[in-house]
Amino acid sequence: MSSEWRTAWITGASSGIGREMARQLATGGTAVAASARGAESLQALSAETAGKAKAYPLDVADAEAVAARVREIEAEMGEIDLAVLCAGVWKPFRMSEWEVQNFRQGIDVNYMGVVNALAVLVPMMKGRGRGHIAIVASIAGYVGLIKAETYGPTKAALINLAEALRTELHGTGVTVSVVNPGFVDTPMTKDNTFPMPFLLPVETAARRALDGLRTKRFEIVFPRRLAYTLKLMRILPYPLFFWIMQRTVARRQ
């Protein structure tokens, strides 16, 4: 798989979709800077790709560290053509165990981690008049889903942010896309005890994400049947929305 991107930076590259996107890009000839907190996992990725994916360990919640890493990557690997902001945490919500820290961690990593990266990438790419930023959100950001109370709101915020930035950066040469996956077979979903319709292999999800980014369209979403069902739910009147949601939950229980 050849690629038009010379250098890509991917956060959340130690596992899941981020790791697989990094692997596929590196296999296709793109020089990949792979970031995540798990240094050992990043080194394993680097070894698997014969060094084409280079490890740059990073905690995206640390704004100063993010800025320093981006500068380091550009100094060592060249200008970042594609940035895939994929770092995220997911912890199922339990009403009986209301953990405020889980909400805070979701905001710090899922949302502010992206903001920290954008604070460096946007001025940099805008200044040279080119670049592609991909924000990985989720179809969980479309509507309020049970068990996703610590996760879904952060993804809704990312979708909103991406929409605004796409308009704000129009005409600058900088492309903003949002990737909204459904359920993907990754370590993040392994412990889920609820049904996950249309569960996709991680290889398929990563390939669909990259294929969509090559078209430079705004939203890349999969699987479409589940996504469009939730998109429809989003525009229903609330009485009908809650009636459907409550019946769905009751059937699963």
C-alpha positions in Angstrom: 0.0 0.0 0.0 1.8 3.1 -1.2 1.2 6.4 0.6 1.3 10.1 -0.3 2.4 11.0 3.2 6.1 11.1 3.8 6.0 11.5 7.6 3.1 10.7 9.9 2.8 11.1 13.7 0.3 8.8 15.5 -0.6 9.1 19.1 -2.1 6.1 20.9 0.1 3.9 18.8 0.9 1.3 21.4 -2.3 -0.7 20.8 -5.6 -0.9 18.9 -6.4 1.2 15.9 -3.5 3.6 16.5 -1.0 0.8 16.4 -2.5 -0.9 13.4 -2.6 2.4 11.4 1.0 3.0 12.3 1.9 -0.5 11.1 0.0 -0.2 7.8 1.4 3.3 7.1 5.0 2.1 7.8 4.5 -1.0 5.6 3.3 1.4 2.8 6.4 3.5 2.9 5.5 6.3 5.3 8.0 7.2 8.0 6.0 6.9 11.2 6.6 8.6 14.5 4.7 6.4 17.0 3.7 7.9 20.4 2.1 6.5 23.5 2.9 6.0 27.2 3.9 2.3 26.7 7.5 2.5 25.6 7.9 -1.3 25.4 4.9 -1.6 23.1 6.3 1.1 20.8 9.7 -0.6 20.6 7.9 -3.8 19.7 6.1 -1.9 16.9 9.4 -0.5 15.7 10.9 -3.9 15.6 7.9 -5.3 13.7 8.2 -2.6 11.0 12.0 -2.9 10.7 12.4 0.5 12.2 10.0 2.3 9.8 7.9 3.2 12.8 10.1 5.0 15.3 9.2 5.1 19.0 8.6 8.5 20.7 7.1 7.7 24.1 4.7 10.4 25.3 1.9 11.2 27.7 -0.5 13.4 25.7 -1.9 14.9 28.8 1.4 16.7 29.4 1.2 19.8 27.1 4.8 20.8 27.4 6.0 17.2 26.6 3.7 17.1 23.6 5.2 20.4 22.2 8.7 19.2 22.8 8.0 15.8 21.1 6.5 17.4 18.0 9.5 19.6 17.6 11.8 16.6 18.1 10.0 14.5 15.6 10.1 17.3 12.9 13.8 17.8 13.6 14.6 14.1 13.2 12.1 12.9 10.7 11.0 16.0 8.7 7.8 17.8 8.5 4.7 16.0 9.7 2.3 15.5 6.7 -0.3 13.6 8.6 -1.1 13.6 12.4 -3.5 11.0 13.7 -4.6 11.9 17.2 -5.8 8.5 18.5 -4.7 8.4 22.2 -7.7 7.5 24.4 -8.9 5.7 27.5 -12.1 3.9 28.1 -13.5 2.7 31.4 -17.1 1.3 31.5 -19.3 3.4 33.8 -21.0 1.8 36.8 -23.7 3.8 38.5 -22.9 2.0 41.8 -19.3 3.0 41.6 -19.2 6.7 40.6 -15.5 7.4 40.1 -14.9 11.1 39.5 -11.3 10.3 38.6 -12.4 8.3 35.6 -14.3 11.3 34.2 -11.3 13.5 34.8 -8.9 11.0 33.1 -11.2 10.8 30.1 -11.1 14.6 29.7 -7.4 14.8 30.3 -6.4 12.1 27.8 -9.2 11.9 25.2 -10.0 15.5 24.8 -7.1 17.6 26.3 -4.6 15.2 24.8 -5.9 16.2 21.3 -6.0 19.9 22.3 -2.4 19.8 23.4 -1.3 18.3 20.1 -3.4 20.8 18.1 -1.8 23.7 19.9 1.5 22.8 18.3 0.3 21.3 15.0 -2.2 23.9 13.8 0.2 26.9 13.9 3.0 24.8 12.4 0.9 23.4 9.5 -0.9 26.6 8.9 2.4 28.5 8.6 3.6 26.3 5.8 0.2 26.0 4.2 -0.2 22.2 4.2 -0.9 19.2 6.5 -3.6 16.8 7.5 -4.9 16.4 11.0 -7.1 13.4 11.8 -8.9 13.4 15.1 -10.1 9.9 16.2 -13.4 10.3 18.0 -16.1 7.6 18.1 -19.7 7.0 17.1 -20.2 7.0 20.9 -20.1 10.7 20.6 -23.3 10.9 18.6 -25.8 10.2 21.4 -25.7 9.4 25.1 -25.1 5.7 25.5 -25.2 3.8 28.8 -21.9 2.5 30.2 -20.1 5.3 28.2 -20.7 8.2 30.5 -16.9 8.7 31.1 -16.1 8.2 27.4 -18.9 9.4 25.1 -18.9 13.0 26.2 -15.2 13.4 25.4 -15.8 12.0 21.9 -18.8 14.3 21.4 -16.5 17.2 22.3 -13.9 16.0 19.7 -16.5 15.8 17.0 -17.6 19.3 17.8 -14.0 20.6 17.9 -13.2 18.9 14.5 -16.3 20.5 12.9 -15.2 24.0 14.1 -11.6 23.5 13.0 -12.6 22.2 9.6 -14.4 25.5 8.9 -11.8 27.7 10.7 -8.9 26.2 8.6 -10.7 26.2 5.3 -8.4 27.7 2.6 -5.2 27.5 4.7 -4.1 24.2 3.1 -4.6 22.3 6.4 -7.2 19.5 6.2 -9.1 18.4 9.3 -10.8 15.0 9.4 -12.6 13.1 12.1 -12.6 9.3 12.3 -15.6 7.8 14.1 -15.2 4.1 14.6 -17.8 1.8 16.0 -16.9 -1.3 17.9 -13.4 -2.6 17.0 -11.7 -5.7 18.4 -9.0 -4.1 20.4 -7.6 -4.4 24.0 -9.9 -1.5 24.9 -13.0 -3.5 24.1 -11.9 -6.9 25.4 -13.5 -6.5 28.8 -16.9 -5.2 27.6 -19.7 -7.4 28.9 -22.4 -5.9 26.7 -23.3 -6.8 23.1 -21.1 -5.0 20.5 -22.9 -5.1 17.1 -20.9 -5.2 13.9 -17.6 -5.7 15.7 -14.7 -5.1 13.3 -11.2 -6.6 13.2 -8.7 -3.9 14.0 -6.9 -4.5 10.6 -10.2 -3.7 8.8 -10.9 -0.6 10.9 -7.4 0.8 10.4 -7.5 0.2 6.6 -10.9 1.9 6.4 -9.6 4.9 8.4 -6.6 5.3 6.1 -8.6 4.8 2.9 -10.9 7.6 4.1 -8.1 9.9 5.0 -6.7 9.6 1.6 -9.9 11.1 0.1 -9.5 14.1 2.6 -13.2 14.0 3.4 -14.3 15.3 6.7 -15.9 12.3 8.4 -14.6 8.7 8.1 -17.1 6.4 9.9 -17.6 2.7 10.1 -19.5 0.4 10.3 -22.0 2.5 8.5 -25.1 0.5 9.5 -24.5 1.2 13.2 -23.3 4.7 12.6 -26.3 5.8 10.6 -28.7 4.2 13.0 -27.2 6.4 15.8 -27.2 9.5 13.5 -30.9 8.9 13.0 -31.4 8.6 16.7 -29.7 11.9 17.2 -32.4 13.8 15.3 -35.4 12.1 16.9 -37.6 14.0 19.4 -36.4 13.1 22.9 -39.6 11.2 24.0 -39.1 8.9 21.0 -35.4 8.7 21.5 -35.7 7.6 25.2 -38.5 5.2 24.4 -36.3 3.4 21.9 -33.2 3.5 24.1 -35.1 2.2 27.2 -36.7 -0.7 25.2 -33.3 -1.6 23.8 -31.7 -1.7 27.2 -34.6 -3.7 28.6 -34.3 -6.4 25.9 -30.5 -6.7 26.6 -31.1 -7.2 30.3 
